[in-house]
């Protein structure tokens, strides 16, 4: 079974510290237990060795010689003759120890259960000294057994503090990273001057902030250069187009003059849209003013009504009196709404109706009852220079991209959906009411 590792840095840090703390606690308890048992065993063997030396001295050179012996702490002593028979015993009888005792010319420590034994050769036989660790009078093993639970009660909380302290430190680190991420999330077309703060991140992550700031500097420069280039090109083309229009107007043949004037007007509109798009690509300043979206939409419909009616289509305006004033850029909003109306005029059959509606709130929509639109084209409607099935229809293919850019400049969005009954399209441009959100942009 694969261990599920948290994706967050804090989760991984805490999990690592918990694993390390548990491993350290287990290792520490095991090491302490082994060391205590080793120390107790060493102490017990020294005690048995001293008891055997004392008994050898008090019984004389002959191990069979009787002599008063005083024992304590759960000890027992047996004197074994050369015939391997017990000659004398002191303390509790322990036949299993006597049976297991190695009887040769060297001294041996041995254990049977809770009883530690010591066999030492003496003249004429052997001396067997043993001690039962479980005897109430033996305190060495009691100390070991009582020490380990108390040590665990102290050691385990201390070990638990390790991941807790690590989690607190990691939390402080991630909070700073979240703060920097929140600042990075605010960077957009209108806030290109914002940069990630220095000194907030750890030294290891500081180069990432510096590299991000450098990338933002290059991006801002590129946007300014691109916008300035598009604006310069548009301005430079206006004068030649004006001259071409004057020459075209002087053509005597009506059909040729009409075709030339139409081409020039189309080119002039494309240039105007490019110029507007270039302006929208710049970071928007604080020059926004209060705009009544209902009045603006009504004015645009009135301006466009004659040209729409001349194409064999109709246009109407509906005002939702719940529409709210907003902070915005009237020139950009006017351009966006004109593009939506022109788009509906060019891409719907004759006899269709176009409805412009303002509200509710800071929303404006354009609806047409044209033919059904293929589902596959919805995802590409707002792509620049894409004109879908109507490639023979006049248009530059950048109108909807400009509308979306205007909506985003007002912290909003452009949504395209099917019209009532599945016929036609509805373009809904919703802007954020920055006036209500604190004013300014």
C-alpha positions in Angstrom: 0.0 0.0 0.0 1.4 3.3 -1.1 1.7 6.0 1.6 -0.5 9.1 0.8 1.9 12.1 1.0 0.2 15.5 1.4 0.6 17.9 -1.6 1.1 20.9 0.6 4.5 21.9 1.9 3.1 22.3 5.4 1.5 18.8 5.4 4.7 17.2 4.1 6.8 19.1 6.8 4.4 18.0 9.6 4.3 14.4 8.4 8.1 14.2 8.2 8.4 15.6 11.7 5.8 13.2 13.1 7.6 10.2 11.5 11.0 11.5 12.8 9.6 12.1 16.3 8.0 8.6 16.5 11.2 7.0 15.3 13.2 9.1 17.8 10.8 8.2 20.7 10.9 4.5 19.9 14.7 4.5 19.5 15.2 6.5 22.7 12.9 4.2 24.7 14.6 1.1 23.3 18.1 2.5 23.9 17.2 3.6 27.5 15.6 0.2 28.2 18.6 -1.7 26.9 21.1 0.6 28.7 19.2 0.2 32.0 19.0 -3.6 31.7 22.6 -3.7 30.9 23.5 -1.5 33.8 21.3 -3.6 36.2 22.8 -6.8 34.9 26.3 -5.5 35.4 25.4 -4.4 38.9 23.8 -7.8 39.7 26.8 -9.7 38.4 29.2 -7.6 40.5 27.0 -8.3 43.5 27.0 -12.1 42.8 30.8 -12.0 42.3 31.4 -10.2 45.6 29.0 -12.6 47.4 30.9 -15.6 46.0 34.3 -14.1 47.0 33.0 -13.3 50.5 31.6 -16.9 50.9 34.8 -18.4 49.7 36.7 -16.4 52.3 34.3 -17.2 55.2 34.0 -21.0 54.5 37.8 -21.5 54.2 39.7 -23.4 51.6 37.4 -26.3 51.8 34.0 -25.6 50.3 32.5 -28.4 52.4 33.3 -26.6 55.6 30.2 -25.3 57.4 30.2 -21.7 58.4 27.4 -19.2 59.2 26.3 -17.3 56.1 24.0 -14.3 56.0 22.2 -13.7 52.7 19.8 -11.0 51.5 18.1 -9.6 48.4 16.7 -12.9 47.2 20.1 -14.7 47.1 20.8 -18.4 47.5 24.1 -20.3 47.9 24.8 -23.9 47.3 28.1 -25.8 47.9 28.7 -28.6 45.4 31.1 -31.3 46.1 33.5 -33.0 43.6 30.9 -35.8 43.2 28.4 -33.1 41.9 26.2 -33.6 45.0 25.0 -30.7 47.1 26.8 -30.6 50.4 25.2 -27.5 51.9 22.6 -24.8 50.8 21.7 -21.4 52.1 18.6 -19.6 51.1 15.8 -20.8 48.8 16.2 -24.2 47.1 16.6 -23.7 43.4 17.1 -27.2 41.8 16.7 -25.8 38.3 19.6 -23.5 38.8 21.8 -26.3 40.3 20.9 -28.5 37.3 21.8 -25.7 34.8 25.0 -24.6 36.5 28.1 -25.3 34.4 30.6 -27.1 36.6 34.2 -26.9 35.3 37.4 -25.1 36.1 36.2 -21.6 35.1 33.7 -19.2 36.5 30.4 -18.8 34.6 27.3 -16.5 34.7 24.1 -18.0 33.6 20.4 -17.3 33.7 17.2 -19.3 34.0 14.1 -17.1 33.8 14.2 -14.4 36.4 17.1 -16.0 38.3 20.7 -15.0 37.6 23.4 -17.6 38.6 27.1 -17.6 39.1 29.2 -20.7 39.2 32.7 -20.5 40.6 35.1 -23.4 41.3 36.4 -23.8 44.8 38.8 -26.4 46.3 37.1 -29.6 46.5 34.0 -28.5 44.5 32.0 -25.5 43.3 30.1 -22.6 44.8 26.8 -21.7 43.2 25.4 -18.2 44.0 22.1 -17.1 42.5 19.6 -14.2 42.9 16.0 -14.0 41.8 15.2 -10.7 40.2 11.5 -11.1 41.0 12.2 -11.3 44.7 10.6 -8.3 46.6 13.9 -7.6 48.3 15.6 -7.1 44.9 15.3 -3.4 44.0 17.5 -3.3 40.9 15.0 -4.7 38.5 12.2 -2.8 40.3 14.1 0.4 39.5 14.4 -0.6 35.8 10.7 -1.5 35.6 9.5 1.7 37.3 11.9 4.0 35.5 10.8 3.1 31.9 7.1 4.1 32.2 8.2 7.4 33.9 10.7 8.0 31.3 8.1 7.4 28.6 5.7 9.9 30.3 8.5 12.5 30.0 10.0 11.5 26.7 6.9 11.1 24.6 5.5 14.6 25.2 9.0 16.0 24.5 9.1 14.0 21.3 5.5 15.3 20.4 6.8 18.8 20.8 9.2 18.3 17.9 6.5 18.1 15.1 4.4 20.7 16.9 7.2 23.3 16.9 8.1 22.3 13.3 4.5 22.8 12.3 4.3 26.2 13.9 7.5 27.3 12.1 6.3 25.9 8.8 3.0 27.6 9.3 4.7 30.9 9.7 6.7 30.3 6.6 3.7 29.3 4.5 1.7 32.3 5.7 4.4 34.5 4.3 4.4 32.6 1.1 0.6 32.9 0.9 0.9 36.7 1.5 3.3 37.0 -1.4 1.1 34.8 -3.6 -1.9 37.1 -2.8 0.1 40.0 -4.0 1.1 38.2 -7.1 -2.6 37.4 -7.8 -3.4 41.1 -7.9 -1.0 41.8 -10.7 -2.8 42.4 -13.9 -3.1 44.9 -16.9 -4.0 47.7 -14.5 -1.4 46.8 -11.9 1.7 46.1 -13.9 3.7 48.3 -11.6 3.1 45.9 -8.6 6.0 43.8 -7.7 6.6 41.0 -5.2 8.1 42.3 -1.9 11.7 41.4 -1.1 12.7 40.1 2.3 9.4 38.2 3.0 10.5 34.8 1.7 13.2 32.5 3.0 16.7 33.0 1.4 16.2 29.9 -0.7 12.9 31.3 -2.3 14.1 34.9 -2.6 15.7 34.3 -6.0 12.3 33.1 -7.3 10.7 36.4 -6.2 13.5 38.4 -7.9 13.2 36.3 -11.1 9.4 36.9 -11.1 9.9 40.7 -10.7 12.4 40.7 -13.5 9.9 38.8 -15.7 7.2 41.3 -14.9 9.5 44.1 -15.9 10.1 42.5 -19.2 6.4 41.8 -19.7 5.4 45.4 -18.9 8.0 46.7 -21.4 6.8 44.3 -24.1 3.2 45.4 -23.5 4.1 49.0 -23.8 6.2 48.4 -26.9 3.4 46.4 -28.6 0.7 48.9 -27.7 2.9 51.8 -28.9 3.7 50.0 -32.1 0.1 49.2 -32.9 -0.9 52.8 -32.1 1.9 54.3 -34.3 0.9 52.0 -37.2 -2.7 52.9 -36.9 -1.9 56.6 -36.8 0.4 56.4 -39.8 -2.2 54.6 -41.9 -5.0 57.1 -41.2 -3.5 59.8 -43.5 -2.9 57.6 -46.5 -6.4 56.2 -46.1 -7.9 59.7 -46.1 -6.0 60.5 -49.3 -7.2 57.2 -50.9 -10.8 58.1 -49.9 -10.6 61.5 -51.5 -9.2 60.0 -54.7 -11.9 57.3 -54.6 -14.7 59.9 -54.2 -13.5 61.5 -57.4 -14.0 58.3 -59.5 -16.7 58.9 -62.1 -18.0 55.3 -62.4 -20.6 54.8 -59.5 -20.0 51.0 -59.1 -16.2 51.4 -58.9 -16.5 54.4 -56.6 -18.9 52.5 -54.3 -16.6 49.4 -54.1 -13.5 51.6 -53.4 -15.3 53.6 -50.8 -16.6 50.4 -49.1 -13.0 49.0 -49.0 -11.6 52.2 -47.6 -14.3 52.4 -44.9 -13.6 48.8 -43.9 -9.9 49.5 -43.7 -10.5 52.6 -41.7 -12.7 50.7 -39.2 -10.1 48.0 -38.8 -7.5 50.7 -38.1 -9.8 52.3 -35.6 -10.3 49.0 -33.9 -6.6 48.3 -33.8 -6.0 51.7 -32.3 -8.6 51.0 -29.6 -7.2 47.6 -28.9 -3.7 49.0 -28.5 -5.1 51.5 -26.0 -6.9 48.8 -24.1 -3.6 46.7 -23.9 -2.0 49.5 -21.9 -2.4 49.4 -18.1 -5.6 51.4 -17.4 -5.1 54.5 -15.2 -7.4 56.1 -12.7 -9.2 58.2 -15.3 -12.5 56.2 -15.0 -15.7 58.3 -14.6 -19.2 57.5 -13.5 -21.1 55.9 -16.4 -24.8 55.3 -16.7 -24.8 52.1 -18.7 -28.5 52.5 -19.7 -28.0 56.0 -21.1 -24.8 54.9 -22.9 -26.6 51.9 -24.5 -29.5 54.0 -25.6 -27.2 56.5 -27.2 -25.3 53.8 -29.1 -28.6 52.2 -30.4 -29.8 55.6 -31.6 -26.6 56.2 -33.4 -26.6 52.8 -35.1 -30.3 52.5 -35.8 -30.3 54.0 -39.3 -27.4 51.9 -40.6 -29.0 48.7 -39.1 -32.4 49.4 -40.6 -30.7 50.1 -44.0 -29.5 46.5 -44.1 -33.0 45.1 -43.8 -32.8 44.2 -40.1 -34.5 45.8 -37.1 -33.1 47.0 -33.8 -34.7 47.9 -30.5 -33.6 48.9 -27.0 -34.9 47.7 -23.6 -33.9 49.5 -20.4 -34.0 47.7 -17.1 -34.5 50.5 -14.6 -32.6 48.4 -12.0 -29.4 49.3 -13.9 -26.8 50.9 -11.7 -24.3 53.6 -12.4 -20.7 52.5 -12.5 -17.1 53.7 -12.7 -15.9 53.0 -16.2 -14.5 54.3 -19.5 -17.3 55.5 -21.7 -15.2 55.4 -25.0 -14.2 51.8 -24.5 -17.8 50.8 -23.5 -19.2 52.6 -26.5 -16.7 50.8 -28.8 -17.6 47.4 -27.3 -21.4 47.9 -27.7 -20.9 49.2 -31.3 -18.9 46.0 -32.1 -21.6 43.8 -30.7 -24.3 45.5 -32.7 -22.2 45.5 -35.9 -21.4 41.8 -35.3 -25.1 41.0 -35.1 -25.8 43.0 -38.2 -23.2 41.4 -40.3 -23.7 37.8 -39.2 -27.5 37.4 -39.1 -29.9 37.0 -42.1 -32.1 39.7 -43.5 -35.3 40.3 -41.6 -33.8 39.4 -38.2 -34.3 41.5 -35.1 -31.5 42.8 -32.8 -32.4 43.6 -29.2 -30.1 45.7 -27.0 -30.9 45.6 -23.3 -29.2 47.4 -20.3 -29.3 45.9 -16.8 -29.9 44.5 -14.4 -27.1 46.1 -12.5 -24.0 46.9 -14.7 -24.9 44.4 -17.4 -25.6 45.0 -21.1 -26.6 42.4 -23.7 -27.2 42.2 -27.4 -29.6 39.5 -28.7 -30.3 38.5 -32.3 -32.8 35.9 -33.6 -30.7 34.7 -36.4 -30.0 31.1 -37.6 -28.8 28.4 -35.3 -25.1 28.6 -34.5 -22.9 25.4 -34.6 -21.8 24.2 -31.2 -18.3 23.6 -32.4 -17.7 27.3 -33.0 -18.6 28.6 -29.5 -15.1 28.1 -28.1 -13.6 30.2 -30.9 -16.0 33.1 -31.1 -13.8 35.4 -29.1 -10.5 34.4 -30.9 -8.8 37.3 -32.7 -9.0 37.2 -36.5 -11.5 34.3 -36.5 -14.7 34.8 -38.5 -16.2 31.3 -38.4 -18.7 30.2 -41.1 -19.1 33.7 -42.4 -15.8 34.1 -44.0 -17.4 35.9 -46.9 -19.0 38.4 -44.5 -17.2 41.7 -44.0 -15.3 42.1 -40.8 -11.8 42.0 -39.3 -12.4 39.2 -36.8 -11.2 41.3 -33.8 -14.5 42.8 -32.7 -15.4 40.3 -30.1 -11.9 40.1 -28.7 -12.1 43.9 -28.2 -15.4 43.5 -26.4 -14.0 40.9 -24.1 -10.9 43.1 -23.4 -13.2 46.0 -22.5 -15.2 43.7 -20.2 -12.0 42.5 -18.5 -10.8 46.1 -18.2 -13.9 46.7 -16.1 -13.2 43.5 -14.0 -16.0 41.8 -15.9 -16.5 39.2 -18.6 -18.2 38.5 -21.9 -20.5 35.5 -22.0 -22.0 34.1 -25.3 -25.0 31.8 -25.2 -27.8 30.6 -27.4 -30.9 32.8 -27.9 -34.5 31.9 -27.0 -35.6 28.7 -28.6 -32.1 27.9 -29.7 -32.0 30.5 -32.4 -29.5 33.3 -32.6 -27.0 34.3 -30.0 -27.0 36.4 -26.9 -23.9 38.4 -26.0 -23.9 39.4 -22.3 -21.2 41.8 -21.1 -21.1 42.1 -17.3 -19.0 44.7 -15.6 -18.0 44.9 -12.0 -19.5 47.9 -10.2 -16.3 49.3 -8.8 -18.2 52.4 -7.6 -20.0 50.2 -5.1 -16.8 48.3 -4.3 -15.0 51.4 -3.0 -14.7 53.6 -6.0 -11.8 54.0 -8.4 -10.0 51.3 -10.3 
